[in-house]
């Protein structure tokens, strides 16, 4: 898995031969800085030629292959013992209203480089079936984290944030709530050159600009009913720069962006997940202590913990989820994302590239 932040590749090894799936091991491989900058330049409306797009896709695919090879070397394992790779690909565009989504990865090359059957393009079939194509994580959350008697919410804070409602007796539902880490990462990168705001310390040093926060919360996406998904097309620094007051202190803007993430999550939870008693947080934002603490303080009737306490460390849930989706694909088992993405029914997601 590589997400909106484009920092690198999360790779995990999963075992599905038992009643309860297990994550066996994992590794993280950062992108080459040139590759990362190319990915981010696309999101900043840089015009790349067809050749440049094709070359970038090959570079990203080689990074995926390197992560698989690193993981296997770490445990002295052979590719022959791996059933399949589930690879989401690097999202560069997501526009379900126009019926398209685009993730860069070359399935043929990844299968060739690793000698492992590869499954990609998980979003495409869902969009073809009338869905949003994302988020797909709630389907995995439902399979892995549901409780028979406890109303749980799973909150994934990646570049964008999404929420999964697991109410006992009800079908799974979920949707994107808005920006997660994306604006925070972009702003601190612009101002300080850091990849992310560790523990939210920089945001914590600032003051929320209330007038700006009010304007940001007027974004049309927050008032859309589910199913819905979003990306950098909706939430980007160009949008922020158009709205922020002149002479806004950089740390105050960071504090305001963090509060936007908090408020959009809490508002979505209050509106669509009423009665929930437990919230479990995953994704890179789960390690932003200030962010999670503020969410917890705003949801005083719900206990807020990390998914670590449910058996999967927060930063590895999404990669684990795409391993599970790949297993469903190669087993010819459909997934039901009807109440998540709005697709027309159960569909087999993903395209298979044999070893």
C-alpha positions in Angstrom: 0.0 0.0 0.0 1.2 3.5 -0.8 -1.1 6.3 0.1 -1.9 10.0 -0.6 1.2 11.2 1.3 3.4 9.4 -1.2 6.1 8.8 1.4 6.7 5.1 0.6 5.4 1.6 0.5 3.9 -0.4 3.4 4.2 -4.1 2.8 2.9 -6.9 5.1 2.8 -10.7 4.9 -0.6 -12.2 5.8 -1.6 -15.7 6.6 -5.2 -16.7 5.9 -4.9 -20.5 6.5 -6.5 -20.2 9.9 -9.9 -19.2 11.2 -8.6 -15.8 12.2 -6.2 -14.0 9.7 -2.8 -13.2 11.0 -0.3 -10.5 10.0 3.1 -12.3 10.1 5.6 -9.6 9.4 5.9 -6.2 7.7 8.4 -3.7 6.2 8.4 -0.1 5.0 10.4 1.1 2.0 10.5 4.9 1.4 10.1 6.2 -2.1 13.1 7.6 -3.9 12.8 11.4 -3.3 12.7 11.9 -7.1 9.8 9.5 -7.4 7.9 11.1 -4.5 8.4 14.5 -6.0 7.0 13.3 -9.3 3.9 11.9 -7.6 3.3 15.0 -5.7 3.8 17.2 -8.8 0.9 15.4 -10.5 -1.3 16.2 -7.6 -0.2 19.9 -7.9 -1.5 20.0 -11.5 1.9 19.4 -13.2 1.4 18.4 -16.8 3.3 15.2 -17.5 3.7 13.7 -21.0 2.4 10.2 -21.7 6.0 9.0 -21.6 6.6 10.6 -18.2 3.5 9.0 -16.8 4.5 5.6 -18.2 8.0 5.9 -16.7 6.7 7.0 -13.4 4.4 4.0 -13.3 7.4 1.7 -13.9 9.4 3.4 -11.2 6.5 3.0 -8.7 6.1 -0.6 -9.6 9.8 -1.2 -9.0 9.4 0.3 -5.6 6.6 -2.1 -4.9 8.7 -5.0 -6.0 11.6 -3.8 -3.8 9.3 -3.8 -0.8 8.3 -7.4 -1.4 11.9 -8.5 -1.9 13.0 -6.7 1.2 10.2 -8.4 3.3 11.1 -11.8 1.9 14.8 -11.3 2.5 14.1 -10.2 6.1 12.5 -13.6 6.9 14.6 -15.7 4.5 11.5 -16.8 2.5 11.0 -17.7 -1.1 8.5 -16.1 -3.5 7.3 -19.6 -4.3 5.7 -19.8 -0.9 3.6 -16.6 -1.5 0.1 -17.1 -3.0 -0.4 -13.6 -4.2 0.3 -9.9 -3.9 -2.5 -7.4 -3.4 -1.4 -4.0 -4.6 -3.6 -0.9 -4.5 -1.3 1.2 -6.6 -0.5 4.9 -6.2 -3.5 7.0 -6.6 -3.0 10.0 -8.9 -6.6 10.8 -9.7 -10.0 9.9 -8.2 -13.2 11.3 -9.7 -16.1 8.9 -9.3 -18.5 11.6 -10.4 -16.9 11.3 -13.9 -16.7 7.5 -13.5 -12.9 7.2 -13.3 -10.1 6.6 -10.9 -6.4 6.1 -11.6 -3.8 4.2 -9.6 -0.3 3.8 -11.0 1.1 0.3 -11.0 2.0 -2.1 -13.7 0.6 -5.5 -12.8 2.6 -7.4 -15.4 5.9 -6.0 -14.3 5.2 -6.5 -10.6 4.4 -10.2 -11.2 7.5 -10.5 -13.4 9.9 -8.9 -10.9 8.6 -10.8 -7.9 7.5 -14.1 -9.5 4.3 -13.8 -7.5 0.7 -13.7 -8.8 -0.3 -10.0 -8.5 -3.8 -8.5 -8.0 -4.3 -4.8 -8.8 -7.1 -2.4 -9.8 -9.4 -3.0 -6.9 -11.3 0.3 -7.4 -12.1 -0.1 -11.1 -14.8 -2.7 -10.9 -16.6 -0.9 -8.1 -16.8 2.3 -10.1 -17.9 0.3 -13.2 -20.7 -1.1 -10.9 -21.9 2.4 -10.0 -19.9 2.8 -6.8 -17.4 5.4 -5.6 -14.5 3.0 -5.8 -13.4 4.0 -2.3 -13.1 3.6 0.5 -12.7 -0.2 0.3 -11.1 -0.5 3.8 -14.5 -0.7 5.5 -15.2 -4.1 3.9 -12.1 -5.5 5.5 -12.8 -3.7 8.8 -16.2 -5.5 8.8 -14.6 -8.9 8.3 -11.8 -8.4 10.8 -13.0 -6.0 13.5 -16.7 -6.5 13.9 -18.1 -7.4 17.4 -21.3 -9.3 17.9 -22.4 -7.1 20.8 -20.4 -3.9 20.7 -21.1 -1.0 18.4 -17.7 -0.1 17.0 -16.4 2.6 14.7 -13.1 2.1 12.8 -11.4 5.4 11.9 -8.7 5.2 9.2 -6.7 8.4 9.1 -4.6 8.3 6.0 -4.1 11.2 3.5 -7.9 11.2 3.5 -9.9 9.9 6.5 -12.6 7.3 6.3 -14.9 5.9 8.9 -16.5 2.5 9.2 -19.7 1.9 11.1 -20.0 -1.6 12.6 -23.3 -1.7 14.5 -24.4 -5.1 15.7 -27.1 -6.6 13.5 -26.7 -3.9 10.8 -24.7 -4.2 7.5 -21.4 -2.4 7.4 -21.4 1.2 6.2 -18.6 3.6 5.7 -17.3 6.6 3.7 -14.6 9.3 3.5 -15.0 12.0 6.0 -12.6 14.5 4.4 -8.9 15.3 4.8 -6.9 13.3 7.2 -3.1 13.9 7.0 -2.9 15.3 3.5 -3.2 19.0 4.2 -1.1 18.7 7.4 1.7 16.9 5.5 1.6 19.3 2.6 1.7 22.4 4.8 4.6 21.4 7.0 6.5 20.2 3.9 6.0 23.6 2.4 7.0 25.6 5.5 9.6 23.4 7.2 10.6 20.7 4.7 9.4 18.0 7.1 7.5 15.0 5.7 4.9 15.1 8.5 4.2 16.8 11.8 5.5 14.4 14.4 3.1 13.8 17.2 1.3 17.0 16.0 3.8 19.1 17.9 3.9 21.9 15.4 0.1 22.1 15.2 0.0 22.1 19.0 2.2 25.2 19.1 -0.3 27.2 17.0 -3.8 28.7 17.6 -6.8 27.8 15.6 -8.0 30.6 13.3 -11.7 30.3 13.9 -12.8 32.5 10.9 -10.7 30.3 8.5 -12.0 27.1 10.1 -15.5 28.2 9.5 -14.8 28.9 5.8 -13.1 25.5 5.4 -16.0 23.7 6.9 -18.3 25.2 4.3 -16.7 23.0 1.6 -19.5 21.2 -0.3 -18.0 17.7 0.4 -18.9 17.8 4.1 -22.6 18.3 3.4 -22.8 15.4 0.9 -24.6 12.3 2.1 -22.8 8.9 1.9 -21.7 7.1 -0.1 -18.9 9.5 -0.8 -15.1 9.6 -1.4 -12.6 12.3 -1.8 -9.0 13.1 -2.7 -6.6 15.9 -3.4 -8.9 17.1 -6.1 -11.1 18.5 -3.4 -8.6 19.1 -0.6 -5.3 20.8 -1.6 -3.1 23.7 -0.7 -4.5 25.8 -3.6 -7.9 25.7 -1.9 -6.3 26.6 1.5 -4.3 29.5 0.0 -7.5 31.0 -1.6 -9.2 31.1 1.8 -6.6 31.8 4.4 -6.3 35.4 5.7 -3.2 37.4 4.8 -0.4 37.2 7.3 -1.7 34.0 8.9 1.1 32.5 11.1 2.2 29.2 9.6 1.8 27.3 12.9 -1.7 28.7 13.3 -2.6 27.4 9.9 -1.3 24.0 10.9 -3.4 24.1 14.0 -6.5 25.1 12.0 -5.9 22.3 9.4 -5.7 19.7 12.3 -8.9 21.1 13.8 -10.6 20.7 10.4 -9.6 17.0 10.3 -10.9 16.6 13.9 -14.2 18.4 13.3 -15.0 16.6 10.0 -14.4 13.2 11.6 -16.4 13.9 14.7 -19.2 15.5 12.8 -19.5 12.5 10.5 -19.4 10.1 13.5 -22.1 12.0 15.3 -24.3 12.2 12.3 -23.9 8.7 10.8 -22.6 6.4 13.6 -25.0 7.3 16.5 -24.8 4.9 19.4 -21.3 3.8 18.9 -19.4 3.0 22.1 -15.9 2.2 20.8 -13.7 3.9 18.2 -10.5 2.3 17.0 -8.1 4.4 15.0 -5.7 3.2 12.3 -3.6 4.7 9.5 -0.6 7.0 9.7 -2.6 9.6 11.6 -3.1 7.2 14.4 0.5 8.0 15.5 -0.3 11.8 15.6 -0.9 11.9 19.4 -2.2 15.5 19.4 -4.7 14.6 16.6 -6.0 11.5 18.3 -6.2 13.2 21.7 -8.3 15.9 20.2 -10.6 13.4 18.6 -10.9 11.6 21.9 -11.7 14.8 23.7 -14.4 15.6 21.2 -16.1 12.2 21.5 -16.4 12.0 25.3 -19.1 9.3 25.2 -16.9 6.9 23.1 -13.7 5.2 24.1 -11.0 5.9 21.6 -8.1 3.4 21.1 -5.8 2.3 18.4 -6.4 -0.9 16.4 -3.3 -2.3 18.0 -5.6 -3.4 20.9 -7.6 -5.4 18.3 -4.5 -7.3 17.1 -3.3 -5.2 14.1 -0.9 -2.3 14.5 -2.5 0.9 13.3 -0.1 1.6 10.4 -0.5 -1.8 8.9 -4.2 -2.2 8.8 -4.6 -0.9 5.2 -1.8 -3.1 3.7 -3.3 -6.1 5.6 -6.7 -5.2 4.1 -5.4 -5.3 0.5 -3.8 -8.7 1.2 -7.3 -9.9 2.3 -8.9 -8.3 -0.8 -6.4 -10.1 -3.0 -7.3 -13.4 -1.3 -10.9 -12.8 -2.1 -10.1 -12.0 -5.7 -8.0 -15.1 -6.4 -10.6 -17.3 -4.6 -13.3 -15.9 -6.9 -15.2 -14.5 -3.9 -17.2 -11.3 -4.4 -17.2 -8.4 -1.8 -20.2 -6.5 -0.9 -19.5 -2.7 -0.8 -23.1 -1.7 -1.5 -23.6 0.3 1.7 -20.0 1.7 1.6 -19.4 2.8 -2.0 -22.9 2.6 -3.4 -22.0 -0.1 -5.9 -25.0 -2.1 -7.4 -24.2 -5.3 -5.6 -21.6 -7.9 -4.8 -18.6 -7.9 -7.2 -15.3 -9.6 -7.5 -12.8 -6.7 -7.2 -9.3 -6.7 -8.8 -7.5 -7.8 -11.9 -5.2 -10.9 -11.7 -1.7 -11.1 -13.2 -0.4 -14.7 -12.8 3.2 -15.4 -11.8 
